[in-house]
């Protein structure tokens, strides 16, 4: 496969690096959505009754143990981890866009301006 300059696309080509950046931003969005879901989606309808926590007809969302406070602590830790991973992927994605632009500018032929 060739790019617009007729060069073969390799791992170090700017177009590949841009696609890599897009993939990293997409992964960042996925982890951000997962983190927000962990933070805001919580349902423990019968937190007073510990014995129904793992029954088949129980509709618990992000509930791991019987107590509400423990579940909030667990979900806060999981949400923080997911959001930190999303920030990491965003930094990697933006860095790859910068690297691709630098490589593309270095590969372009230089034009000289004459004062004629």
ChimeraX commands (.cxc) that place a marker at each C-alpha (Angstrom):
marker #1 position 0.00,0.00,0.00 radius 0.5
marker #1 position 1.29,3.45,-0.89 radius 0.5
marker #1 position 0.62,6.92,0.50 radius 0.5
marker #1 position 0.01,10.13,-1.47 radius 0.5
marker #1 position 3.73,10.60,-2.10 radius 0.5
marker #1 position 4.07,7.15,-3.66 radius 0.5
marker #1 position 5.97,5.75,-0.69 radius 0.5
marker #1 position 5.21,2.35,0.76 radius 0.5
marker #1 position 3.36,2.56,4.09 radius 0.5
marker #1 position 5.47,1.08,6.86 radius 0.5
marker #1 position 5.26,1.17,10.62 radius 0.5
marker #1 position 7.28,4.38,10.70 radius 0.5
marker #1 position 5.30,6.16,7.98 radius 0.5
marker #1 position 3.21,9.19,9.02 radius 0.5
marker #1 position -0.09,7.70,7.82 radius 0.5
marker #1 position 0.41,4.57,9.93 radius 0.5
marker #1 position 1.32,6.67,12.96 radius 0.5
marker #1 position -1.86,8.74,12.47 radius 0.5
marker #1 position -4.00,5.59,12.31 radius 0.5
marker #1 position -2.29,4.40,15.47 radius 0.5
marker #1 position -3.19,7.73,17.11 radius 0.5
marker #1 position -6.83,7.36,16.06 radius 0.5
marker #1 position -6.88,3.85,17.55 radius 0.5
marker #1 position -5.44,5.16,20.83 radius 0.5
marker #1 position -8.04,7.94,21.02 radius 0.5
marker #1 position -10.77,5.36,20.35 radius 0.5
marker #1 position -9.44,3.18,23.18 radius 0.5
marker #1 position -9.34,6.25,25.42 radius 0.5
marker #1 position -13.01,6.91,24.73 radius 0.5
marker #1 position -13.89,3.30,25.54 radius 0.5
marker #1 position -12.04,3.42,28.87 radius 0.5
marker #1 position -13.55,6.82,29.69 radius 0.5
marker #1 position -17.06,5.46,29.09 radius 0.5
marker #1 position -16.26,2.41,31.23 radius 0.5
marker #1 position -14.98,4.66,34.02 radius 0.5
marker #1 position -18.04,6.89,33.92 radius 0.5
marker #1 position -20.28,3.83,33.97 radius 0.5
marker #1 position -18.52,2.53,37.08 radius 0.5
marker #1 position -18.82,5.93,38.70 radius 0.5
marker #1 position -22.47,6.71,38.00 radius 0.5
marker #1 position -24.26,3.38,37.48 radius 0.5
marker #1 position -24.96,1.80,40.85 radius 0.5
marker #1 position -28.02,-0.12,41.92 radius 0.5
marker #1 position -28.26,-2.15,45.10 radius 0.5
marker #1 position -32.02,-2.28,45.81 radius 0.5
marker #1 position -31.90,-4.50,48.86 radius 0.5
marker #1 position -28.62,-3.60,50.49 radius 0.5
marker #1 position -30.16,-4.45,53.87 radius 0.5
marker #1 position -30.57,-8.10,52.93 radius 0.5
marker #1 position -27.16,-9.62,52.19 radius 0.5
marker #1 position -28.55,-13.03,51.32 radius 0.5
marker #1 position -30.29,-11.83,48.16 radius 0.5
marker #1 position -27.19,-10.18,46.70 radius 0.5
marker #1 position -26.27,-13.06,44.40 radius 0.5
marker #1 position -29.68,-14.55,43.67 radius 0.5
marker #1 position -30.85,-15.04,40.06 radius 0.5
marker #1 position -33.69,-12.49,40.03 radius 0.5
marker #1 position -31.69,-9.76,41.76 radius 0.5
marker #1 position -30.95,-6.66,39.66 radius 0.5
marker #1 position -27.71,-5.38,41.17 radius 0.5
marker #1 position -25.53,-3.09,39.06 radius 0.5
marker #1 position -21.91,-2.65,40.14 radius 0.5
marker #1 position -22.68,-4.17,43.54 radius 0.5
marker #1 position -20.02,-6.55,44.80 radius 0.5
marker #1 position -20.58,-6.83,48.56 radius 0.5
marker #1 position -23.51,-6.25,50.88 radius 0.5
marker #1 position -22.69,-2.76,52.12 radius 0.5
marker #1 position -23.28,0.37,50.07 radius 0.5
marker #1 position -20.18,2.17,51.33 radius 0.5
marker #1 position -17.91,-0.73,50.36 radius 0.5
marker #1 position -19.46,-0.84,46.90 radius 0.5
marker #1 position -18.92,2.90,46.45 radius 0.5
marker #1 position -15.27,2.51,47.46 radius 0.5
marker #1 position -14.75,-0.38,45.04 radius 0.5
marker #1 position -16.47,1.46,42.19 radius 0.5
marker #1 position -14.45,4.62,42.89 radius 0.5
marker #1 position -11.21,2.66,42.61 radius 0.5
marker #1 position -12.29,0.97,39.39 radius 0.5
marker #1 position -13.51,4.25,37.88 radius 0.5
marker #1 position -10.24,5.97,38.78 radius 0.5
marker #1 position -8.23,3.19,37.14 radius 0.5
marker #1 position -10.30,3.32,33.95 radius 0.5
marker #1 position -10.06,7.11,33.71 radius 0.5
marker #1 position -6.29,7.00,34.32 radius 0.5
marker #1 position -5.93,4.48,31.48 radius 0.5
marker #1 position -8.06,6.74,29.27 radius 0.5
marker #1 position -5.75,9.68,30.03 radius 0.5
marker #1 position -2.72,7.53,29.19 radius 0.5
marker #1 position -4.20,6.47,25.83 radius 0.5
marker #1 position -5.10,10.11,25.08 radius 0.5
marker #1 position -1.51,11.21,25.70 radius 0.5
marker #1 position -0.17,8.40,23.51 radius 0.5
marker #1 position -2.66,9.25,20.75 radius 0.5
marker #1 position -1.89,12.97,20.78 radius 0.5
marker #1 position 1.83,12.23,20.85 radius 0.5
marker #1 position 1.50,10.02,17.80 radius 0.5
marker #1 position -0.27,12.84,15.93 radius 0.5
marker #1 position 2.62,15.17,16.75 radius 0.5
marker #1 position 5.21,12.58,15.67 radius 0.5
marker #1 position 3.35,11.95,12.41 radius 0.5
marker #1 position 3.25,15.67,11.64 radius 0.5
marker #1 position 6.96,16.04,12.40 radius 0.5
marker #1 position 7.82,13.10,10.14 radius 0.5
marker #1 position 5.66,14.47,7.34 radius 0.5
marker #1 position 7.28,17.90,7.56 radius 0.5
marker #1 position 10.75,16.33,7.50 radius 0.5
marker #1 position 9.90,14.26,4.40 radius 0.5
marker #1 position 8.58,17.16,2.30 radius 0.5
marker #1 position 11.00,18.69,-0.18 radius 0.5
marker #1 position 12.20,22.11,0.89 radius 0.5
marker #1 position 11.30,25.06,-1.29 radius 0.5
marker #1 position 13.62,28.00,-1.44 radius 0.5
marker #1 position 12.37,31.50,-1.97 radius 0.5
marker #1 position 14.42,33.81,-4.11 radius 0.5
marker #1 position 14.36,37.55,-3.85 radius 0.5
marker #1 position 14.41,38.13,-7.61 radius 0.5
marker link #1:1,2 radius 0.2
marker link #1:2,3 radius 0.2
marker link #1:3,4 radius 0.2
marker link #1:4,5 radius 0.2
marker link #1:5,6 radius 0.2
marker link #1:6,7 radius 0.2
marker link #1:7,8 radius 0.2
marker link #1:8,9 radius 0.2
marker link #1:9,10 radius 0.2
marker link #1:10,11 radius 0.2
marker link #1:11,12 radius 0.2
marker link #1:12,13 radius 0.2
marker link #1:13,14 radius 0.2
marker link #1:14,15 radius 0.2
marker link #1:15,16 radius 0.2
marker link #1:16,17 radius 0.2
marker link #1:17,18 radius 0.2
marker link #1:18,19 radius 0.2
marker link #1:19,20 radius 0.2
marker link #1:20,21 radius 0.2
marker link #1:21,22 radius 0.2
marker link #1:22,23 radius 0.2
marker link #1:23,24 radius 0.2
marker link #1:24,25 radius 0.2
marker link #1:25,26 radius 0.2
marker link #1:26,27 radius 0.2
marker link #1:27,28 radius 0.2
marker link #1:28,29 radius 0.2
marker link #1:29,30 radius 0.2
marker link #1:30,31 radius 0.2
marker link #1:31,32 radius 0.2
marker link #1:32,33 radius 0.2
marker link #1:33,34 radius 0.2
marker link #1:34,35 radius 0.2
marker link #1:35,36 radius 0.2
marker link #1:36,37 radius 0.2
marker link #1:37,38 radius 0.2
marker link #1:38,39 radius 0.2
marker link #1:39,40 radius 0.2
marker link #1:40,41 radius 0.2
marker link #1:41,42 radius 0.2
marker link #1:42,43 radius 0.2
marker link #1:43,44 radius 0.2
marker link #1:44,45 radius 0.2
marker link #1:45,46 radius 0.2
marker link #1:46,47 radius 0.2
marker link #1:47,48 radius 0.2
marker link #1:48,49 radius 0.2
marker link #1:49,50 radius 0.2
marker link #1:50,51 radius 0.2
marker link #1:51,52 radius 0.2
marker link #1:52,53 radius 0.2
marker link #1:53,54 radius 0.2
marker link #1:54,55 radius 0.2
marker link #1:55,56 radius 0.2
marker link #1:56,57 radius 0.2
marker link #1:57,58 radius 0.2
marker link #1:58,59 radius 0.2
marker link #1:59,60 radius 0.2
marker link #1:60,61 radius 0.2
marker link #1:61,62 radius 0.2
marker link #1:62,63 radius 0.2
marker link #1:63,64 radius 0.2
marker link #1:64,65 radius 0.2
marker link #1:65,66 radius 0.2
marker link #1:66,67 radius 0.2
marker link #1:67,68 radius 0.2
marker link #1:68,69 radius 0.2
marker link #1:69,70 radius 0.2
marker link #1:70,71 radius 0.2
marker link #1:71,72 radius 0.2
marker link #1:72,73 radius 0.2
marker link #1:73,74 radius 0.2
marker link #1:74,75 radius 0.2
marker link #1:75,76 radius 0.2
marker link #1:76,77 radius 0.2
marker link #1:77,78 radius 0.2
marker link #1:78,79 radius 0.2
marker link #1:79,80 radius 0.2
marker link #1:80,81 radius 0.2
marker link #1:81,82 radius 0.2
marker link #1:82,83 radius 0.2
marker link #1:83,84 radius 0.2
marker link #1:84,85 radius 0.2
marker link #1:85,86 radius 0.2
marker link #1:86,87 radius 0.2
marker link #1:87,88 radius 0.2
marker link #1:88,89 radius 0.2
marker link #1:89,90 radius 0.2
marker link #1:90,91 radius 0.2
marker link #1:91,92 radius 0.2
marker link #1:92,93 radius 0.2
marker link #1:93,94 radius 0.2
marker link #1:94,95 radius 0.2
marker link #1:95,96 radius 0.2
marker link #1:96,97 radius 0.2
marker link #1:97,98 radius 0.2
marker link #1:98,99 radius 0.2
marker link #1:99,100 radius 0.2
marker link #1:100,101 radius 0.2
marker link #1:101,102 radius 0.2
marker link #1:102,103 radius 0.2
marker link #1:103,104 radius 0.2
marker link #1:104,105 radius 0.2
marker link #1:105,106 radius 0.2
marker link #1:106,107 radius 0.2
marker link #1:107,108 radius 0.2
marker link #1:108,109 radius 0.2
marker link #1:109,110 radius 0.2
marker link #1:110,111 radius 0.2
marker link #1:111,112 radius 0.2
marker link #1:112,113 radius 0.2
marker link #1:113,114 radius 0.2
marker link #1:114,115 radius 0.2
marker link #1:115,116 radius 0.2
view
